[in-house]
Amino acid sequence: MKLEQRLWSSRQGWTLLGSDRPVEPSLVLFFAAARTLDDGARFAELRGFYPSASLIGCTTGGEIAGADVLDGSIAATAVEFATTRLAFAHENVAQGRSSLDAGASLAASLPKAGLRGVFVLSDGVRVNGSELVRGVQRVLGSDVALTGGLAGDGARFGATRVGLDANPAPGHLAAIGFYGDGIRLGRGSGGGWNTVGPERIVTRAEGNTLFDLDDQPALDLYKHYLGPEAADLPASALLFPLRIHPAGRPEAGLVRTVIGVDEERKAMTFAGSIPTGHVAQVMLGHFDDLIGGAGRAARRAAIPEAKLAILVSCIGRKLLLGQRTADEVDAVAEVLDNTCRLTGFYSYGEIAPSETSPCSDLHNQTMTITTIGEA
Amino acid sequence: MHKLLRRQLRQARRDPTGDAVDLDRLLALVDAAYCEIDRERRYTAHAHRVMAEEHEALNARLSRLRDAISQMGAGFAIWDAQDRLALSNDRLKELVPGVAELIKPGTGFAELLAAEAAGGMVDPAPHGSAAEWTSWRLARHRTPAGPLQMVYTDGRLLQVWEERTHEGGIVGLYADISETRRIEDELRRAKETAEAANRTKSEFLANMSHELRTPLNAIIGFSEAMIGEIKGPLGDPKYRDYAGDILAGGKHLLELISDILDMSRIEVGRYELHEEWIDVAEAVDTAVRLLRARAEESGIRLRIDIAPDLPPLYAEHRAVRQILINLIGNAVKFTKRDGSITIDAALLPDGGLRVRVSDTGIGIAEDHMPLVLKPFGQVETALSRKHGGVGLGLPLSKRLAELHGGALEIASTPGIGTAVDIRFPRQRVGFQQLRAAFI
């Protein structure tokens, strides 16, 4: 397995970060700040570097290249496998197509025989990530090794874009299927947020829109928690993720992040479903705990054969950590020593098994790592 | 050097390979970091204030719940998913004094059961041995299926309500229902005693009525013979009047005894209906004939309003006649001079048949209504002193109607009048076209 990593920045254009001199890479992963893709020129250049590879990428809330966290750049990694075969799939949610159907259709495009793992990238605003995961699992089974992430758009929550062999566009989904006996995949996820305050019951919600907690508007509760930060909604709501779990089953908890607010309806949109009747609790993050969570994710994902680690971390973490964001990537790098190259992005949702369950689900506010290697 | 500063220096390099630093860029990065730290401090501090408020609110809710649980009249317990006591109140300790020291967080339910069984506190009898009782109790605890009762050897009876909680534990409510059970038993015994007494009374009356009738037949028979002067003249005409009074009194007594006998038979379930197809108009005529003289004496108008094509009724002739005599007799008794009584009969929309006796009499006050339908009810009121009679007419009529599957209903306004309806069900009403064949 041979890698080549390139970085584009407005100051320096494309630079080569490192190369094992692959001859004919079959896969190029690229994670790009939204505005860098506006004119299509960068995508054309990338295609020029790797004319025969499949190019799969998305827009981000920040790019990860090596141990650096960047904004306004493009992080590209070309991969040449020794024995592993790949299949690609592409879908969109145009014409009112449901996220569930899109996920199922995406999965159905991947041949089932010999499938060892799936990595998914999806629009992060127009797609309900939980439904997408359900759709994929409906076709491939709930125990399919599924990881991935939802595209980002800085901290703006505007348009997020995904592309497969095309300049990324809104409303798209793309997936890579890994095949063959040689492929080795590792998966790990970690949060580090702490639940605080009382448990509340989701008394009114529809899909991924939350209205009431304990019969009180959830937005009012968030404003109370945010205090002066409320002026920066919805971005500042990322400081307080919501942990939800079915009543009596705290171990089945998921973390949900706010991606939009509707002042008029006193509603909040989350990056995944919020089922009515679930127990909800606000979470609070501290620098050290979040960085510790990233380290835990790396230890779970670590496999001896790993050559590449794709880091999908939540925009909420970056917003809180600020310039310390690189510390969490450092924490990952410390675990996955120098033989493993890092790439990745800050997302609007992470897809991976949770810290407590082997089945993949949509997460928010986590660091999620997919490690790839060959025997 | 701090990790962050080292990173900032790297990011502020003038070119990727050299060491020269762009000072403005470095300062901007350092400044931004300070602002970030300030913001994190502000956000955390504010969140901690909110959490403190919420903590206080939670504590208030918790202490209210604790207070409520401790003040409950019943024992309360929450068992966790491992079936260990998580929360309980003092009342629970009072309910199981023998094992009160085990009522504390952490005690396993099975441990508590074993202590109760070993201490001989529970009577296992309904479930067999102590071991059988223990396994029954444990099974019902782990798979709750409605309330259960535990008998203690000190005579107390405990009612237990247990339900599963979402977390996989059990919530239980435990109440001493010995007193409730004692009162229930007392009430049941009292009811049984009363019912037995009533049966005895009815049987006594049935026998007595029979015994009374024999001498009455002699009184009636011989007074009739005397009035007819069968064995020769009585002499002074006054004797004939006296004989007439003896006959009237005897007949009244016989009617009364018949009523009592009927009532007693009905009450002990020994009244058998002898049914046939009867003509309602004819039954009304018979009853009115018997009472017309008395009504006219009191200056009361009697009006009969029966549809000519009324179908026949399948009923006991004697019972229907007795009902009519009772109702019309009551109407005459309670209607003043110049008043009127109307007897009408008609088919009901549901196919049943209704006979109504309405008067312009004194009426019945609402609070007297239940009384007039109770056997001997009139005895307890001032009515009897003024109007005579023992008050058997209405209750007996009601029972007779009910024996026919029908009903008796009273509508009355004091000072305006009373209307009594006898309803017979549809099944007892003959087809009109068959009328001729039966009558």
Chai-1 contact restraints between the chains, C-beta under 6 A:
chainA,res_idxA,chainB,res_idxB,connection_type,confidence,min_distance_angstrom,max_distance_angstrom,comment,restraint_id
A,V196,B,M51,contact,1.0,0.0,6.0,A-B,restraint_1
A,G197,B,M51,contact,1.0,0.0,6.0,A-B,restraint_2
A,G197,B,E54,contact,1.0,0.0,6.0,A-B,restraint_3
A,P198,B,E54,contact,1.0,0.0,6.0,A-B,restraint_4
A,P198,B,L58,contact,1.0,0.0,6.0,A-B,restraint_5
A,Y225,B,V50,contact,1.0,0.0,6.0,A-B,restraint_6
A,G227,B,H46,contact,1.0,0.0,6.0,A-B,restraint_7
A,E229,B,Y43,contact,1.0,0.0,6.0,A-B,restraint_8
A,L239,B,Y43,contact,1.0,0.0,6.0,A-B,restraint_9
A,A247,B,H166,contact,1.0,0.0,6.0,A-B,restraint_10
A,G248,B,H166,contact,1.0,0.0,6.0,A-B,restraint_11
A,G248,B,E167,contact,1.0,0.0,6.0,A-B,restraint_12
A,L284,B,A47,contact,1.0,0.0,6.0,A-B,restraint_13
A,G322,B,E36,contact,1.0,0.0,6.0,A-B,restraint_14
A,Q323,B,A33,contact,1.0,0.0,6.0,A-B,restraint_15
A,A326,B,R7,contact,1.0,0.0,6.0,A-B,restraint_16
